[in-house]
Amino acid sequence: MKKLISFFVLIFLFSCGDYIEKPKNLVSTDDMAEILADMAINDQATFMFQNKNLEAGTRYVLKQHNVKSGDFVESFRYYVVKKKMNGIAEDAQKILLEKDPKADKYIKDKLKNSGNVPPFAR
């Protein structure tokens, strides 16, 4: 009886290990941060060209990084479930700020005036 109970306990412990499988074509965290940074830049174009279909911009970003949309979505879901997306988003913010130093100064000035300073701006 003890063997049977310990067998079920072991099965339960091993079955709870991962509730999402690692995608076959997982996008690395560094590539994911760069893609998110490029998508943020693409997203800003929606304010300039409000009546245009900018879906092609998203496709271009993925093509530029040699990533299929399905692989991106699966990787995004994987990183969200594994609670790694906050770190990836912070890396993407750093990439954006490196690309535009004026934006870095603007953000720091705004944050100093409001009193809120996020970890990436320190």
Protein Blocks (a to p, Z undefined) as FASTA:
>chain_A
ZZmmmmmmmmmmmmmmpgcdcdfklccfklmmmmmmmmmmmmmmmmmmmmbcfklmmmmm
mmmnopafklmmmmmmmmmmnopmmmmmmmmmmmmmmmmmmlmmmmmmmmmmnopacfkl
ZZ
